[in-house]
C-alpha cells in the first residue's frame, strides 16, 4: 500500500450493530449470528450504525453511518430496498408499544428524526426533517428538507 502505516481499515464492531434488549426483542437484521459469524439480510449496515432492540430490516435495505434505530423505545420495521441515511434517528419519545413503520422503497435522508410514525412505500423524507409521533407519510409523498410534520399529521400522496 502507498499509504503505509497511515492506511485506514474499517472494522466491524458487532456490539454496536446488533444490541438485543431481551430474548424476545433483538434486531432482525441477520440470518445467522453465531459469535463472530454474522450473515446480514440488510443490503448494507454501516460499521457505526447503532441498532437496539426490536428492529426488523428487510432485504435490500441499508442503514448508513451514525444512524440510530431505537427498538427499545418502539418496534421498528423497515421494508425492502429502503435507505436510512447518515445520522437518522428512529424511535419513540413517549409511550412503550409505539411503532415506527417504514414501507418498501422508502428514502429517509440524513439527520432525519422519526418519532413513532408511518412512512408508506415509495415515500421520501428529506434531510433534517422531523416526522412527529403518530404522523403518516403516504405513498409517493415527499417531505421537504428541514420540514416539521407534527404529531398525528398526514402528508398526502402527490
C-alpha positions, 0 to 999 in steps of 0.5 A: 500500500502507498499509504503505509502505516497511515492506511485506514481499515474499517472494522466491524464492531458487532456490539454496536450493530446488533444490541438485543434488549431481551430474548424476545426483542433483538434486531432482525437484521441477520440470518445467522449470528453465531459469535463472530459469524454474522450473515446480514439480510440488510443490503448494507449496515454501516460499521457505526450504525447503532441498532437496539432492540426490536428492529426488523430490516428487510432485504435490500435495505441499508442503514448508513453511518451514525444512524440510530434505530431505537427498538427499545423505545418502539418496534421498528420495521423497515421494508425492502430496498429502503435507505436510512441515511447518515445520522437518522434517528428512529424511535419513540419519545413517549409511550412503550408499544409505539411503532415506527413503520417504514414501507418498501422503497422508502428514502429517509435522508440524513439527520432525519428524526422519526418519532413513532410514525408511518412512512408508506412505500415509495415515500421520501423524507428529506434531510433534517426533517422531523416526522412527529409521533403518530404522523403518516407519510403516504405513498409517493409523498415527499417531505421537504428538507428541514420540514416539521410534520407534527404529531398525528399529521398526514402528508398526502400522496402527490 
